[in-house]
Each structure stands twice: as C-alpha cells, then as structure tokens.
C-alpha cells in the first residue's frame, strides 16, 4: 500500500488544521451564568440622574409659581425694589412699579382736531416763479398736442349727395346738355326727354324735374378735381324726392324757407350761375323762379351747402 503524496509547500499552511489566524477582535470569555447581573447601586446624591431630577422638579415648581402669580392681581409690597433680586414677588413688583413710573413721566396729550387751516399749512408752499414755470410748461404741452374742438354742427357734404334716407326717389335719365352738367343743379326735360339745366326766359316752376345727383365719376378737368359733372349722352341720376344737399348761392336759407332757381344770369352776381338754387328772389323777378313742393331743410354750412327737401315729385 503506497503512501499519499506530500502536499506542496505553499499549500501546507492552508491544509494544516493546527495553524489558525488571529481574529480581528478578541474572543469574549463565556458567561458563567445565563442571568445578567443586577446593576450596581448608584450612590445617592452624586449621580447625574439624581441631579437632573432635582433640576426638573425645581423648574416645574418655579413655573407653577409663576403661573399662579400671573393670574393673581399684583400687590407689590411697600419695600419692593426693582433693582434688587427678591425672587418672584420682587420681580413682579418691580415691573409694575416701573410701568406706573413710565406712565407718569409720559403724559398723553390730546390731538387737535384737523381743520382746513391746519391741512392747508401742511402743504408745501409754491413760489410765484414755480407757478409761472408750471403754467408755461402746460402751454407748451398743449401747443404740441394741437387740440381741436368738434363743433355743434357738422358740414352737409358735397352738392348733389343725398342728405337723408330712406324717403328718396332717384331715377336715371339721359343727359342732353351740351355743356358739362354739374352735380347738385336744377334740371328740366328738353324736347327729346333728356335732362338739361333749368334755364331760359319764360321757364316756369312746373318744368322742374329734379336735382342732378352726385355719382362717383372721373373728373372732367385736371384743374378742377372737386367739381363732378355729367356730359352729353351719359346716363345721369335725377333726384326727384327726398332730402339732398345743394349749394345755396344767394340768400340765407332757413328751415321751411322758400326755394328759388336762377334761370337768367345777373351780371351783378358773378357767382350766381343759372340752374343754381337760392334762398331769395332776384332783384329782377324774371331772373328767378320759385319752386312749388320744395323747401329748405335748415341753414347752410361754411361752404354754403344746405339741405333741400323735395316734398312732391314733378314731371315723372
């Protein structure tokens, strides 16, 4: 029977059961008895727990005493001194005495009622130069703002434009006038049924056919962009009933006033053209004719435009 081979030198330590490493902490000796030993008695008066209990009892007693004293009315003794530490009674008595002393040293003064004079005196006074400077700044600010005031009355607009709706009747008729027919002029029919300016000697009021209504059209003259007109052969709008704006070239129109049409030129009135409306008769009665069924609706604006009211249609 052969013997077992010997272990290698570097394995001898691991295989040797008698060789053990020392533990990281020493082994405690086994307890002789499974019952833990009773704690040793602490000497009375010298342990920390006893001192803490004594302090806690003292604090509790002090808090109870302070609470009872706080609920009772303060009656300081005659010999109480705030500067001396006499315990709880002395401390409370000193606080009460100091409070009463402070009240006597600081008497309350009643506040005077506020008046207009007193309030005025509180405001900072403004010198004359300061007020002058403020006024100058205000004027400069207003001049930069360029304020404008809207008047009580507005302008009527352009001649030939309707003034009110819906009581208006407008018809379309061919224009037979050889010259341009301006908007807002009085019209009558010619022999061919075309509308022309109301003019000529012997023309009567019953020839009135209406007013040339204003339409959006191109200007006929480069130098006169504000005056619109119809030309021969065009279709023109004839305003036959309702309120329309016209130029009052003579007189002062007023509500319900008479309406005249100039049918003959007056050399003394260069701005009064034939076919135009006026608020008074000409000095020569044959130069104007008074319309029937028409009246002024009010005064004229700054441009001389006024409201003409046609109550009844004529020459339909």
Secondary structure as UniProt FT lines:
FT   HELIX           9..15
FT   TURN            17..18
FT   TURN            44..46
FT   HELIX           48..71
FT   TURN            78..79
FT   TURN            82..83
FT   HELIX           87..105
FT   HELIX           116..122
FT   HELIX           128..145
FT   TURN            159..160
FT   STRAND          169..175
FT   STRAND          181..182
FT   TURN            183..184
FT   STRAND          186..189
FT   TURN            191..192
FT   STRAND          195..197
FT   TURN            201..202
FT   HELIX           205..207
FT   STRAND          210..212
FT   STRAND          229..230
FT   TURN            232..233
FT   STRAND          235..248
FT   TURN            255..256
FT   STRAND          260..262
FT   TURN            267..268
FT   TURN            270..271
FT   TURN            274..275
FT   STRAND          277..278
FT   HELIX           285..287
FT   STRAND          288..290
FT   STRAND          294..296
FT   TURN            302..303
FT   STRAND          305..310
//
